[in-house]
């Protein structure tokens, strides 16, 4: 039996739209009810394809979560991950007062992570995030199993809220 390397490369997973099906709460974004949008995240169904990809990645890589959710939703998010039997791992969230587009927040976090560890893969559902990270040379893939939502993209990129 071989030992697991002490510092395996990282697999970075977004949550909303990759692991969590947010479609039932998108209507809150239309009326800018941000707190209600996040407060109902505990009812998100698990996206099976995202969970399968995460569990497969876990065999080779250490998993970290990188979400545009604000820090004030940490406990709810950690509880949701545990309730869906997803592996524990570092959870990186935007600070509560950071309303930059998701692509800039996530780029910044990835740069910090890469100072310490190799980034083997990034999986995100936001085309703008994927485009910027790909341009930077990150090994990023667009999650396509939840239909694209212009409402969610506006919240991520123009409102800086998810």
C-alpha positions as protocol buffer text, in pm:
chain_id: "A"
residue {
  index: 1
  type: UNK
  ca { x: 0 y: 0 z: 0 }
}
residue {
  index: 2
  type: UNK
  ca { x: 144 y: 338 z: -99 }
}
residue {
  index: 3
  type: UNK
  ca { x: 132 y: 644 z: 121 }
}
residue {
  index: 4
  type: UNK
  ca { x: -71 y: 948 z: 21 }
}
residue {
  index: 5
  type: UNK
  ca { x: 160 y: 1240 z: -61 }
}
residue {
  index: 6
  type: UNK
  ca { x: 164 y: 1505 z: 209 }
}
residue {
  index: 7
  type: UNK
  ca { x: 84 y: 1781 z: -35 }
}
residue {
  index: 8
  type: UNK
  ca { x: -122 y: 1665 z: -325 }
}
residue {
  index: 9
  type: UNK
  ca { x: -232 y: 1913 z: -591 }
}
residue {
  index: 10
  type: UNK
  ca { x: -560 y: 2094 z: -533 }
}
residue {
  index: 11
  type: UNK
  ca { x: -896 y: 2045 z: -702 }
}
residue {
  index: 12
  type: UNK
  ca { x: -1098 y: 2364 z: -664 }
}
residue {
  index: 13
  type: UNK
  ca { x: -1478 y: 2337 z: -675 }
}
residue {
  index: 14
  type: UNK
  ca { x: -1737 y: 2611 z: -688 }
}
residue {
  index: 15
  type: UNK
  ca { x: -2056 y: 2531 z: -498 }
}
residue {
  index: 16
  type: UNK
  ca { x: -2358 y: 2709 z: -650 }
}
residue {
  index: 17
  type: UNK
  ca { x: -2435 y: 2562 z: -991 }
}
residue {
  index: 18
  type: UNK
  ca { x: -2161 y: 2298 z: -961 }
}
residue {
  index: 19
  type: UNK
  ca { x: -2257 y: 2106 z: -647 }
}
residue {
  index: 20
  type: UNK
  ca { x: -2575 y: 2286 z: -536 }
}
residue {
  index: 21
  type: UNK
  ca { x: -2885 y: 2327 z: -750 }
}
residue {
  index: 22
  type: UNK
  ca { x: -2979 y: 2691 z: -690 }
}
residue {
  index: 23
  type: UNK
  ca { x: -3264 y: 2702 z: -941 }
}
residue {
  index: 24
  type: UNK
  ca { x: -3536 y: 2700 z: -671 }
}
residue {
  index: 25
  type: UNK
  ca { x: -3407 y: 3027 z: -523 }
}
residue {
  index: 26
  type: UNK
  ca { x: -3311 y: 3228 z: -833 }
}
residue {
  index: 27
  type: UNK
  ca { x: -3634 y: 3429 z: -814 }
}
residue {
  index: 28
  type: UNK
  ca { x: -3493 y: 3610 z: -509 }
}
residue {
  index: 29
  type: UNK
  ca { x: -3220 y: 3756 z: -728 }
}
residue {
  index: 30
  type: UNK
  ca { x: -3472 y: 3919 z: -961 }
}
residue {
  index: 31
  type: UNK
  ca { x: -3588 y: 4140 z: -675 }
}
residue {
  index: 32
  type: UNK
  ca { x: -3244 y: 4176 z: -512 }
}
residue {
  index: 33
  type: UNK
  ca { x: -3340 y: 3985 z: -199 }
}
residue {
  index: 34
  type: UNK
  ca { x: -2983 y: 3872 z: -140 }
}
residue {
  index: 35
  type: UNK
  ca { x: -3025 y: 3759 z: 219 }
}
residue {
  index: 36
  type: UNK
  ca { x: -3327 y: 3545 z: 133 }
}
residue {
  index: 37
  type: UNK
  ca { x: -3138 y: 3397 z: -162 }
}
residue {
  index: 38
  type: UNK
  ca { x: -2860 y: 3281 z: 69 }
}
residue {
  index: 39
  type: UNK
  ca { x: -3083 y: 3190 z: 364 }
}
residue {
  index: 40
  type: UNK
  ca { x: -3265 y: 2931 z: 154 }
}
residue {
  index: 41
  type: UNK
  ca { x: -2944 y: 2765 z: 31 }
}
residue {
  index: 42
  type: UNK
  ca { x: -2984 y: 2492 z: 291 }
}
residue {
  index: 43
  type: UNK
  ca { x: -3268 y: 2352 z: 77 }
}
residue {
  index: 44
  type: UNK
  ca { x: -3053 y: 2321 z: -236 }
}
residue {
  index: 45
  type: UNK
  ca { x: -3061 y: 1975 z: -390 }
}
residue {
  index: 46
  type: UNK
  ca { x: -2725 y: 1816 z: -462 }
}
residue {
  index: 47
  type: UNK
  ca { x: -2621 y: 1813 z: -827 }
}
residue {
  index: 48
  type: UNK
  ca { x: -2520 y: 1452 z: -882 }
}
residue {
  index: 49
  type: UNK
  ca { x: -2278 y: 1519 z: -1167 }
}
residue {
  index: 50
  type: UNK
  ca { x: -2089 y: 1777 z: -963 }
}
residue {
  index: 51
  type: UNK
  ca { x: -2075 y: 1545 z: -662 }
}
residue {
  index: 52
  type: UNK
  ca { x: -1948 y: 1260 z: -878 }
}
residue {
  index: 53
  type: UNK
  ca { x: -1678 y: 1483 z: -1025 }
}
residue {
  index: 54
  type: UNK
  ca { x: -1574 y: 1594 z: -678 }
}
residue {
  index: 55
  type: UNK
  ca { x: -1554 y: 1240 z: -542 }
}
residue {
  index: 56
  type: UNK
  ca { x: -1349 y: 1129 z: -843 }
}
residue {
  index: 57
  type: UNK
  ca { x: -1112 y: 1426 z: -802 }
}
residue {
  index: 58
  type: UNK
  ca { x: -1072 y: 1347 z: -433 }
}
residue {
  index: 59
  type: UNK
  ca { x: -889 y: 1025 z: -525 }
}
residue {
  index: 60
  type: UNK
  ca { x: -599 y: 1222 z: -675 }
}
residue {
  index: 61
  type: UNK
  ca { x: -625 y: 1569 z: -529 }
}
residue {
  index: 62
  type: UNK
  ca { x: -702 y: 1758 z: -211 }
}
residue {
  index: 63
  type: UNK
  ca { x: -1039 y: 1928 z: -251 }
}
residue {
  index: 64
  type: UNK
  ca { x: -1103 y: 2292 z: -167 }
}
residue {
  index: 65
  type: UNK
  ca { x: -1422 y: 2488 z: -215 }
}
residue {
  index: 66
  type: UNK
  ca { x: -1420 y: 2836 z: -368 }
}
residue {
  index: 67
  type: UNK
  ca { x: -1757 y: 3009 z: -366 }
}
residue {
  index: 68
  type: UNK
  ca { x: -1884 y: 3358 z: -426 }
}
residue {
  index: 69
  type: UNK
  ca { x: -2113 y: 3322 z: -125 }
}
residue {
  index: 70
  type: UNK
  ca { x: -2044 y: 3582 z: 145 }
}
residue {
  index: 71
  type: UNK
  ca { x: -1857 y: 3483 z: 459 }
}
residue {
  index: 72
  type: UNK
  ca { x: -2166 y: 3536 z: 676 }
}
residue {
  index: 73
  type: UNK
  ca { x: -2307 y: 3217 z: 517 }
}
residue {
  index: 74
  type: UNK
  ca { x: -2016 y: 2997 z: 623 }
}
residue {
  index: 75
  type: UNK
  ca { x: -2203 y: 2786 z: 881 }
}
residue {
  index: 76
  type: UNK
  ca { x: -2498 y: 2727 z: 650 }
}
residue {
  index: 77
  type: UNK
  ca { x: -2260 y: 2628 z: 368 }
}
residue {
  index: 78
  type: UNK
  ca { x: -2050 y: 2396 z: 584 }
}
residue {
  index: 79
  type: UNK
  ca { x: -2366 y: 2233 z: 716 }
}
residue {
  index: 80
  type: UNK
  ca { x: -2498 y: 2184 z: 360 }
}
residue {
  index: 81
  type: UNK
  ca { x: -2171 y: 2021 z: 250 }
}
residue {
  index: 82
  type: UNK
  ca { x: -2178 y: 1786 z: 550 }
}
residue {
  index: 83
  type: UNK
  ca { x: -2545 y: 1697 z: 505 }
}
residue {
  index: 84
  type: UNK
  ca { x: -2468 y: 1590 z: 148 }
}
residue {
  index: 85
  type: UNK
  ca { x: -2169 y: 1379 z: 256 }
}
residue {
  index: 86
  type: UNK
  ca { x: -1923 y: 1589 z: 61 }
}
residue {
  index: 87
  type: UNK
  ca { x: -1563 y: 1576 z: 177 }
}
residue {
  index: 88
  type: UNK
  ca { x: -1439 y: 1828 z: 426 }
}
residue {
  index: 89
  type: UNK
  ca { x: -1189 y: 2072 z: 290 }
}
residue {
  index: 90
  type: UNK
  ca { x: -1098 y: 2437 z: 311 }
}
residue {
  index: 91
  type: UNK
  ca { x: -1385 y: 2668 z: 219 }
}
residue {
  index: 92
  type: UNK
  ca { x: -1296 y: 3001 z: 63 }
}
residue {
  index: 93
  type: UNK
  ca { x: -1573 y: 3261 z: 60 }
}
residue {
  index: 94
  type: UNK
  ca { x: -1590 y: 3626 z: -37 }
}
residue {
  index: 95
  type: UNK
  ca { x: -1578 y: 3873 z: 249 }
}
residue {
  index: 96
  type: UNK
  ca { x: -1915 y: 4020 z: 339 }
}
residue {
  index: 97
  type: UNK
  ca { x: -1830 y: 4363 z: 202 }
}
residue {
  index: 98
  type: UNK
  ca { x: -1665 y: 4245 z: -123 }
}
residue {
  index: 99
  type: UNK
  ca { x: -1894 y: 4312 z: -419 }
}
residue {
  index: 100
  type: UNK
  ca { x: -1642 y: 4268 z: -698 }
}
residue {
  index: 101
  type: UNK
  ca { x: -1738 y: 4040 z: -986 }
}
residue {
  index: 102
  type: UNK
  ca { x: -1686 y: 3672 z: -902 }
}
residue {
  index: 103
  type: UNK
  ca { x: -1415 y: 3637 z: -1167 }
}
residue {
  index: 104
  type: UNK
  ca { x: -1188 y: 3880 z: -981 }
}
residue {
  index: 105
  type: UNK
  ca { x: -1256 y: 3737 z: -636 }
}
residue {
  index: 106
  type: UNK
  ca { x: -1187 y: 3382 z: -753 }
}
residue {
  index: 107
  type: UNK
  ca { x: -878 y: 3481 z: -951 }
}
residue {
  index: 108
  type: UNK
  ca { x: -733 y: 3644 z: -640 }
}
residue {
  index: 109
  type: UNK
  ca { x: -798 y: 3340 z: -420 }
}
residue {
  index: 110
  type: UNK
  ca { x: -648 y: 3104 z: -680 }
}
residue {
  index: 111
  type: UNK
  ca { x: -332 y: 3313 z: -698 }
}
residue {
  index: 112
  type: UNK
  ca { x: -296 y: 3290 z: -321 }
}
residue {
  index: 113
  type: UNK
  ca { x: -358 y: 2915 z: -323 }
}
residue {
  index: 114
  type: UNK
  ca { x: -106 y: 2867 z: -603 }
}
residue {
  index: 115
  type: UNK
  ca { x: 163 y: 3031 z: -390 }
}
residue {
  index: 116
  type: UNK
  ca { x: 137 y: 2728 z: -161 }
}
residue {
  index: 117
  type: UNK
  ca { x: 11 y: 2439 z: -376 }
}
residue {
  index: 118
  type: UNK
  ca { x: -27 y: 2324 z: -734 }
}
residue {
  index: 119
  type: UNK
  ca { x: -376 y: 2381 z: -876 }
}
residue {
  index: 120
  type: UNK
  ca { x: -469 y: 2068 z: -1072 }
}
residue {
  index: 121
  type: UNK
  ca { x: -823 y: 2164 z: -1169 }
}
residue {
  index: 122
  type: UNK
  ca { x: -1093 y: 2426 z: -1120 }
}
residue {
  index: 123
  type: UNK
  ca { x: -1462 y: 2356 z: -1182 }
}
residue {
  index: 124
  type: UNK
  ca { x: -1701 y: 2653 z: -1202 }
}
residue {
  index: 125
  type: UNK
  ca { x: -2039 y: 2722 z: -1363 }
}
residue {
  index: 126
  type: UNK
  ca { x: -1987 y: 3092 z: -1438 }
}
residue {
  index: 127
  type: UNK
  ca { x: -1872 y: 3146 z: -1799 }
}
residue {
  index: 128
  type: UNK
  ca { x: -1710 y: 3479 z: -1707 }
}
residue {
  index: 129
  type: UNK
  ca { x: -1508 y: 3313 z: -1429 }
}
residue {
  index: 130
  type: UNK
  ca { x: -1405 y: 3028 z: -1657 }
}
residue {
  index: 131
  type: UNK
  ca { x: -1304 y: 3267 z: -1936 }
}
residue {
  index: 132
  type: UNK
  ca { x: -1082 y: 3481 z: -1711 }
}
residue {
  index: 133
  type: UNK
  ca { x: -921 y: 3183 z: -1540 }
}
residue {
  index: 134
  type: UNK
  ca { x: -857 y: 3011 z: -1874 }
}
residue {
  index: 135
  type: UNK
  ca { x: -697 y: 3330 z: -2008 }
}
residue {
  index: 136
  type: UNK
  ca { x: -471 y: 3326 z: -1702 }
}
residue {
  index: 137
  type: UNK
  ca { x: -371 y: 2967 z: -1779 }
}
residue {
  index: 138
  type: UNK
  ca { x: -557 y: 2790 z: -1497 }
}
residue {
  index: 139
  type: UNK
  ca { x: -680 y: 2433 z: -1563 }
}
residue {
  index: 140
  type: UNK
  ca { x: -1048 y: 2533 z: -1551 }
}
residue {
  index: 141
  type: UNK
  ca { x: -1361 y: 2364 z: -1679 }
}
residue {
  index: 142
  type: UNK
  ca { x: -1713 y: 2497 z: -1721 }
}
residue {
  index: 143
  type: UNK
  ca { x: -1979 y: 2298 z: -1535 }
}
residue {
  index: 144
  type: UNK
  ca { x: -2273 y: 2265 z: -1771 }
}
residue {
  index: 145
  type: UNK
  ca { x: -2514 y: 2032 z: -1590 }
}
residue {
  index: 146
  type: UNK
  ca { x: -2733 y: 2312 z: -1454 }
}
residue {
  index: 147
  type: UNK
  ca { x: -2886 y: 2531 z: -1726 }
}
residue {
  index: 148
  type: UNK
  ca { x: -2720 y: 2872 z: -1752 }
}
residue {
  index: 149
  type: UNK
  ca { x: -2906 y: 3149 z: -1570 }
}
residue {
  index: 150
  type: UNK
  ca { x: -2864 y: 3509 z: -1682 }
}
residue {
  index: 151
  type: UNK
  ca { x: -3010 y: 3615 z: -1345 }
}
residue {
  index: 152
  type: UNK
  ca { x: -2739 y: 3428 z: -1157 }
}
residue {
  index: 153
  type: UNK
  ca { x: -2469 y: 3555 z: -1392 }
}
residue {
  index: 154
  type: UNK
  ca { x: -2584 y: 3914 z: -1334 }
}
residue {
  index: 155
  type: UNK
  ca { x: -2567 y: 3858 z: -957 }
}
residue {
  index: 156
  type: UNK
  ca { x: -2218 y: 3708 z: -988 }
}
residue {
  index: 157
  type: UNK
  ca { x: -2068 y: 3951 z: -1233 }
}
residue {
  index: 158
  type: UNK
  ca { x: -2255 y: 4280 z: -1212 }
}
residue {
  index: 159
  type: UNK
  ca { x: -2385 y: 4279 z: -856 }
}
residue {
  index: 160
  type: UNK
  ca { x: -2090 y: 4095 z: -698 }
}
residue {
  index: 161
  type: UNK
  ca { x: -2323 y: 3898 z: -475 }
}
residue {
  index: 162
  type: UNK
  ca { x: -2261 y: 3526 z: -528 }
}
